[in-house]
Amino acid sequence: MLNFTQIEEYKEFTNSIREDKKLSKFEYRVSVFDDYSFFPKLRKPIKEIRFGNEDHDRGDKVMINIYKDKIDLHCLPEGAQHHVVTLNTDNDKTLEDCLFLIFDEWKNYYLK
């Protein structure tokens, strides 16, 4: 069962996951940090959300960390592979913008 209650206002984004057979099989865990990625990882996120497939296999999780300077996506079934988008720190992107950016990077990786 797909659950988007924590991001239900992002209709375009949630529809893109619902309509994609591969993307809809994962549970997504997003941590948003009010800091740069190169600082020690001892800080707690300012926001944590979960969405996607609640009936996933244990390993079908995607971890997304959003920092001021980059977005890092780690799909656990891919092992050590990380997908990263560097952000212009002058731009204030919304959470939805960041999710679209990293999902585009992730999908484009497999189209190369």
N, C-alpha and C positions, 0 to 999 in steps of 0.2 A: 504494500500500500504506500502510495506517495503522500508525503506530508510536507506541506509548504506553509504551515500556519505562521511561522516566524518571519516569512518573507512574502506573505500573500499580496502585499501591495506591488510587488515586482511582477506584474502579469506577463509581460513579454518574456522575461527571463524564465519564469516558471513554465510557461508554455513551451519554450524551446527545450526544456528538459523532458517534459511530458511527451513531446513528439519525437524524441530521439531514443530509440530502443537501447542503445549502449549507455547513454547518460542516465537513463531512468533506472538502471539497475543498482546504482550506488547510493550510499548514504553520504552526505556531505557535512563536514564539520568545519566551520569558519571561525577563526580567531582574528579579531581586529586589534591592532596595537597602536597606541598613540606615540610611537617612537620609530626610530630608524632601525633597520635590520642588523646593522653592525654593532649595536649595543648589546650587552650581555642579555641572554634570554631569561633573566631572573624576574623580569616584570610580568605582571599578570595582564591578560588582554582587557581592553576596555569594553569589549563586546564579544560574546560567543553565541553563535547560532548553529542550529542543526536543521537540515532539510533533506528531502529526497526519499529514498526507498527504506521504509522501516523494516521491511521483511528481507533485508539483504543477507547474504552469507557473511560470516564474521569478517572475512578479509576484504569485502567489497566496500571499503571506506576511502573517501578522498578527504585529505586534510588540506585546508587552505589557510595560509597566514597572510594577512594584509598589514603591511607596514607603511610608513610615510614614503619610503623610497622604492619599495618593490612589493610584488605579490608572488607568493610561492605556493604552488600546488603540488602535492605529493599524493599520487594514487597508490595505495598500498599494494595492490596486485602487480604493479610495475616494478617493485623492488626499490632500488636506490634512486631511480629516475625522479628528478624534480623538474617542473616546468616553471619558469620564472619570467615575469614581466617587470621591467624597470619602469618606475614612475618618475615623471617630472615633479619634483617636490614643490614647484610653484603652483601646480594644479590641485584643486580640491575636487577629487573624484568622489562620486557617491558610492555607496556600497554596491549598488546594482551595476554601476559603470565598471567597478573593479571586478565583479564577478563575470561580466561579459568579456572583459579584456583577458582574463586568465583562461576562461573556457575557450575563447578563440585561439589562444596560444596552444592550448592542449590539443584541440582538434586539428589545427594546422600542422602540428608535429607529425601526425600520422599521414598527412597528405603530401609531405615532402618526398 
